């Protein structure tokens, strides 16, 4: 079955760049016209969609993040990643990777603090 697992730092400092990786098993990220994406949930807030990458490599991102976000993938490792720069404490959240918003990773807590 399809499984996703997030990995990355749990604590980052303000102004730094966050990079999280999602390792996928049970299917390939390059096949099936699927959309692989990242979302996050902050304390007291709803789920926020951040961005993603299609199986053909096309990337999309939430316009509210402007030039702060990048999405990449490593097809050899069957992974995709999110890179978020200029971090502030407001970026503190649980970050999730998903396929089609149907399959989800367990989430990773990221805290932005000095």
C-alpha positions in Angstrom: 0.0 0.0 0.0 1.0 3.6 -0.4 3.0 5.0 2.5 4.5 8.4 3.1 7.0 9.4 5.8 8.2 12.9 6.5 11.7 13.6 7.8 13.7 16.7 8.7 14.6 19.0 11.6 12.2 19.5 14.4 13.7 22.8 15.5 14.9 25.6 13.3 15.9 29.2 13.9 14.1 32.3 12.6 15.4 33.5 9.2 16.7 30.0 8.3 15.5 27.6 5.6 13.5 24.6 6.4 13.9 21.5 4.2 11.6 18.5 4.8 11.7 15.2 2.8 8.8 12.8 2.1 9.9 9.3 1.4 7.2 7.3 -0.5 6.9 3.6 -0.6 4.4 1.3 -2.4 4.2 3.3 -5.6 6.4 5.6 -7.7 6.1 9.3 -7.5 6.6 9.6 -11.3 3.7 7.5 -12.5 -0.1 7.5 -12.4 -0.7 11.3 -13.0 -0.7 11.8 -9.2 -0.2 14.9 -7.2 2.2 14.9 -4.2 1.9 17.8 -1.9 2.7 19.4 1.5 0.3 20.8 4.0 0.7 22.1 7.5 -1.4 22.7 10.6 -0.5 25.4 13.1 -1.9 25.5 16.7 -5.4 27.0 16.6 -5.5 27.2 12.8 -6.9 25.1 10.0 -5.0 23.0 7.6 -3.0 25.0 5.1 -2.0 23.7 1.7 1.6 24.7 0.9 2.5 23.3 -2.5 3.2 20.1 -4.4 4.6 18.4 -7.5 2.8 16.3 -10.1 4.1 13.0 -11.3 5.3 14.8 -14.5 7.4 17.1 -12.4 5.2 20.2 -12.6 5.2 22.2 -9.3 2.6 24.4 -7.7 2.6 26.4 -4.6 0.3 28.5 -2.4 0.5 32.1 -3.7 0.5 33.4 -0.1 4.0 32.0 0.3 5.3 34.0 -2.7 9.0 33.5 -3.2 9.6 31.6 0.1 8.8 28.1 -1.1 10.4 25.5 -3.3 9.3 21.9 -4.2 11.8 19.4 -5.5 12.0 15.6 -5.9 14.6 12.9 -6.1 13.2 10.2 -8.4 16.0 7.8 -7.7 15.1 7.7 -4.0 11.3 8.1 -4.6 11.3 11.3 -2.5 9.9 14.8 -2.8 10.8 17.7 -0.6 9.7 21.2 0.5 12.0 24.1 1.1 10.7 27.1 3.0 13.0 30.1 3.6 12.9 33.2 5.8 11.2 31.3 8.6 9.4 33.0 11.4 7.7 31.6 14.5 4.4 31.7 12.5 5.8 28.8 10.4 5.7 26.6 13.5 3.3 23.8 12.6 2.9 20.1 12.0 3.9 19.5 8.4 2.4 16.7 6.3 3.1 15.2 3.0 0.2 13.7 1.0 -0.8 12.0 -2.2 -3.9 13.6 -3.6 -4.9 14.5 0.0 -5.9 10.9 0.4 -2.8 9.2 1.6 -1.0 11.1 4.4 2.2 10.8 6.3 2.1 10.9 10.1 3.3 14.5 10.2 6.4 16.1 11.6 6.4 18.8 14.2 8.5 21.8 13.2 9.2 24.6 15.7 10.7 27.9 14.7 12.4 29.4 17.6 15.7 31.0 18.6 
